[in-house]
Amino acid sequence: MSDTIIKVENLSKRYFLKHKNAEGYVALRDVITDKVKSFVSSKNKKQNPKSEEFWALQDVSFDIKQGERVGIIGRNGAGKSTLLKVLSRIVSPTTGRITIDGRVASLLEVGTGFHPELTGRENVFLNGSILGMSKFEIKRKFDEIVAFAEVEKFLDTPVKRYSSGMYVRLAFAVAAHLEPEILIVDEVLAVGDAKFQKKCLGKMEDVSINEGRTVLFVSHNMGQISTLCDQAMLLDKGRIINRDSSSKIIQQYYQGNNDDMSTSLVFNDANDKEIYFKSIKTVDINDDRCDNFAHDASICIDFQINSNQNLPDVLLGVHAYDKSDKRIFTTELPLTNVLKIGQSNNIKLIIPPNILTPNNYKFTCGLHIPNVQMIDEHRGICPVTIFDNGSKFANYNNLDYGCVFIDCKWDINSK
Amino acid sequence: MSKYRIVIESGTENSNYWKDLWKYKGLFYFLAWRDILVRYKQTAIGVLWSVIRPLLTIFVMYFIGWLFGSKVPDGVPRILLVCAATLPWQFFSSSFSETSNSLIVNSNLLTKVYFPRLIVPASTVIVCLIDFLISFVILIGFMVYYQYIPDYKMLFLPLFLLLAIITSMGTGLYISALNVKYRDFRYIIPFVVQFGLYVSPVAFSSNDIFKSEKIPEYVKYIYSLNPMVGVIDGFRWCILGGETTIFIPGFIVSIAISILFLFIGIWYFRKMEKTFADII
């Protein structure tokens, strides 16, 4: 057990939500008036209607071993940030116990304590010491930090005159040079340009792999999670739902996001047509209902087609559209002599992995005789989401790098 | 491994608190350094402000004292009497009001990083102390002008400075913790500071109170409850020498109150500290 570096047992954190009074702090007048009120009417002495309990974390327990890089995933308000704050000793837990064997540096915000009036140089020292570095340590790494941030020219300019990009670069550069045993990072990479994000992620991965650093990482960018973390925890409503490899957890997260979706599309209104779709649904490679796919997983569309009579030259056509209704590709299957008359036919379309880039897609499916007749058609159905499961473009998450992955060949120095 | 073992539990005292405070001395230094650097950035005359502000107060207090005919010991220029009181009063009032707001001003730090929160108000006191030391040139200037030579009692001055630090630290800690929860104190503090200037012996001397026959004995004790009475009387005793005497029982009350404030301040601050990030 000596390599367990963080041990969390039955951790809970309660907040009191204030109703009516939107201010986060208490004003003395409220305390006085409340006291008077409860004195006058002893009825609501016990129950204060103004506040309500809210458990940001409930009975959370987990162990983290040295050198593990664990991603924490969950919707907004799932308790991710509260968990990190409790682990960093910023807020104290309501119940439970945490044992940490090592120095912790937490990065809950980029540039904590940066003062706009101070110069870049001064802020490096200030921010470094806030994050727990000694003066000597900062001095030793100063040149490295400045080089990493690429702000050499502006070191003696007050940071209030920095562009926001420069500001973030400098702030992250300081953080990236921390040397704690445990690094806690909360969504700080959401800022900054893609190139710098990649550089930071690379730096974090570097220190973790080469120096056995333990990393706890919260992000909404699943690409970053799967690139950096080997494991992940899924949080929902203050509880840990699951802990597994990051790709499995990401899958589960996306699945959970859409549990209100219908399980499959069943059509009952076309029974009189010669040939028609009975149902259409998207499934994964194991035939389980799914509408969130990793970019490196096959996307399958399962068709139930009923045929009342044998028509010649009928085609099953499928168009894929992206979210801006651009047609990405078309695929067709001739159905002549394929279908059994008078019963349900099961046909599965398999879209190969590593083709569609992370995005939202819809499909239009039709049964038609080319240039003659559209027999049955459903437009814009089966919405699916493809998420980045650690592709090489994972860090360009917010950028459009195209609709498809193409494994191009490069020929270097060929002439 | 166990060298850095941290156990976080609800409700239990952090046994390493004072050790942590020592470990974070670098941050303490940097926060004070930041505030000093920032204080007079983008001002035309910069650090001169730490001299001009007390100087103006000295002139006003000099005028008020002269107007009401407060007594001045023989051989001591009135301006020195006022100066020896205004400087420690300015130190107390600025550090009291600035420490009271220090946690709120630094709320972005409190909600994002861990460190012993005591560092924030403590470093604020240090910044005010440095301002005080700079403003000390005023006193030296007047002493040179009036060719006034202090005697050996001047050597006790650091003791009374320490008392001033204890007083402002104790009250500041208590109010800063309260201020996190009840912002009402933001409005109370300027009033207390303004009021304090007139009930403390700045324009007049404590002798006017203690030697007066018209003032009943119990009022003299109530007057001594103000910890700044002890500090200012001490300063005057050190700087102005023999002619000014200290009313000993009152002085002891002042010291006791100062130390009591410090303990209450630390105790309350430590008690509230864990909830700062939640309620700020």
HADDOCK unambig.tbl for C-alpha pairs under 7 A between the chains (distance, minus, plus):
assign (segid A and resid 24 and name CA) (segid B and resid 279 and name CA) 6.57 0.50 0.50
assign (segid A and resid 25 and name CA) (segid B and resid 181 and name CA) 5.67 0.50 0.50
assign (segid A and resid 25 and name CA) (segid B and resid 182 and name CA) 6.66 0.50 0.50
assign (segid A and resid 25 and name CA) (segid B and resid 279 and name CA) 6.10 0.50 0.50
assign (segid A and resid 25 and name CA) (segid B and resid 280 and name CA) 6.75 0.50 0.50
assign (segid A and resid 26 and name CA) (segid B and resid 181 and name CA) 5.85 0.50 0.50
assign (segid A and resid 26 and name CA) (segid B and resid 182 and name CA) 5.55 0.50 0.50
assign (segid A and resid 27 and name CA) (segid B and resid 182 and name CA) 5.16 0.50 0.50
assign (segid A and resid 27 and name CA) (segid B and resid 183 and name CA) 6.43 0.50 0.50
assign (segid A and resid 27 and name CA) (segid B and resid 184 and name CA) 6.49 0.50 0.50
assign (segid A and resid 28 and name CA) (segid B and resid 182 and name CA) 5.91 0.50 0.50
assign (segid A and resid 28 and name CA) (segid B and resid 184 and name CA) 6.58 0.50 0.50
assign (segid A and resid 88 and name CA) (segid B and resid 114 and name CA) 6.42 0.50 0.50
assign (segid A and resid 89 and name CA) (segid B and resid 114 and name CA) 5.76 0.50 0.50
assign (segid A and resid 90 and name CA) (segid B and resid 111 and name CA) 6.43 0.50 0.50
assign (segid A and resid 90 and name CA) (segid B and resid 112 and name CA) 6.85 0.50 0.50
assign (segid A and resid 90 and name CA) (segid B and resid 113 and name CA) 6.19 0.50 0.50
assign (segid A and resid 90 and name CA) (segid B and resid 114 and name CA) 5.13 0.50 0.50
assign (segid A and resid 90 and name CA) (segid B and resid 277 and name CA) 6.43 0.50 0.50
assign (segid A and resid 91 and name CA) (segid B and resid 274 and name CA) 6.40 0.50 0.50
assign (segid A and resid 91 and name CA) (segid B and resid 275 and name CA) 6.72 0.50 0.50
assign (segid A and resid 91 and name CA) (segid B and resid 277 and name CA) 5.89 0.50 0.50
assign (segid A and resid 91 and name CA) (segid B and resid 278 and name CA) 6.56 0.50 0.50
assign (segid A and resid 92 and name CA) (segid B and resid 10 and name CA) 6.19 0.50 0.50
assign (segid A and resid 92 and name CA) (segid B and resid 274 and name CA) 6.10 0.50 0.50
assign (segid A and resid 93 and name CA) (segid B and resid 9 and name CA) 6.68 0.50 0.50
assign (segid A and resid 93 and name CA) (segid B and resid 10 and name CA) 5.22 0.50 0.50
assign (segid A and resid 94 and name CA) (segid B and resid 10 and name CA) 5.47 0.50 0.50
assign (segid A and resid 95 and name CA) (segid B and resid 10 and name CA) 5.44 0.50 0.50
assign (segid A and resid 96 and name CA) (segid B and resid 9 and name CA) 6.08 0.50 0.50
assign (segid A and resid 96 and name CA) (segid B and resid 10 and name CA) 6.61 0.50 0.50
assign (segid A and resid 97 and name CA) (segid B and resid 8 and name CA) 5.68 0.50 0.50
assign (segid A and resid 97 and name CA) (segid B and resid 9 and name CA) 4.64 0.50 0.50
assign (segid A and resid 98 and name CA) (segid B and resid 7 and name CA) 5.59 0.50 0.50
assign (segid A and resid 98 and name CA) (segid B and resid 8 and name CA) 4.92 0.50 0.50
assign (segid A and resid 98 and name CA) (segid B and resid 9 and name CA) 6.46 0.50 0.50
assign (segid A and resid 99 and name CA) (segid B and resid 6 and name CA) 5.77 0.50 0.50
assign (segid A and resid 99 and name CA) (segid B and resid 7 and name CA) 4.51 0.50 0.50
assign (segid A and resid 99 and name CA) (segid B and resid 8 and name CA) 6.37 0.50 0.50
assign (segid A and resid 100 and name CA) (segid B and resid 5 and name CA) 5.61 0.50 0.50
assign (segid A and resid 100 and name CA) (segid B and resid 6 and name CA) 5.06 0.50 0.50
assign (segid A and resid 100 and name CA) (segid B and resid 7 and name CA) 6.33 0.50 0.50
assign (segid A and resid 101 and name CA) (segid B and resid 1 and name CA) 5.98 0.50 0.50
assign (segid A and resid 101 and name CA) (segid B and resid 2 and name CA) 5.99 0.50 0.50
assign (segid A and resid 101 and name CA) (segid B and resid 4 and name CA) 5.78 0.50 0.50
assign (segid A and resid 101 and name CA) (segid B and resid 5 and name CA) 4.38 0.50 0.50
assign (segid A and resid 101 and name CA) (segid B and resid 6 and name CA) 6.37 0.50 0.50
assign (segid A and resid 102 and name CA) (segid B and resid 1 and name CA) 6.49 0.50 0.50
assign (segid A and resid 102 and name CA) (segid B and resid 4 and name CA) 4.90 0.50 0.50
assign (segid A and resid 102 and name CA) (segid B and resid 5 and name CA) 5.99 0.50 0.50
assign (segid A and resid 103 and name CA) (segid B and resid 4 and name CA) 6.04 0.50 0.50
assign (segid A and resid 108 and name CA) (segid B and resid 112 and name CA) 5.93 0.50 0.50
assign (segid A and resid 109 and name CA) (segid B and resid 112 and name CA) 6.89 0.50 0.50
assign (segid A and resid 112 and name CA) (segid B and resid 109 and name CA) 6.43 0.50 0.50
assign (segid A and resid 113 and name CA) (segid B and resid 109 and name CA) 6.01 0.50 0.50
assign (segid A and resid 117 and name CA) (segid B and resid 38 and name CA) 6.44 0.50 0.50
assign (segid A and resid 118 and name CA) (segid B and resid 38 and name CA) 6.92 0.50 0.50
assign (segid A and resid 126 and name CA) (segid B and resid 30 and name CA) 5.95 0.50 0.50
assign (segid A and resid 129 and name CA) (segid B and resid 26 and name CA) 6.57 0.50 0.50
assign (segid A and resid 129 and name CA) (segid B and resid 27 and name CA) 5.38 0.50 0.50
assign (segid A and resid 130 and name CA) (segid B and resid 27 and name CA) 6.03 0.50 0.50
assign (segid A and resid 134 and name CA) (segid B and resid 26 and name CA) 6.43 0.50 0.50
assign (segid A and resid 135 and name CA) (segid B and resid 26 and name CA) 6.94 0.50 0.50
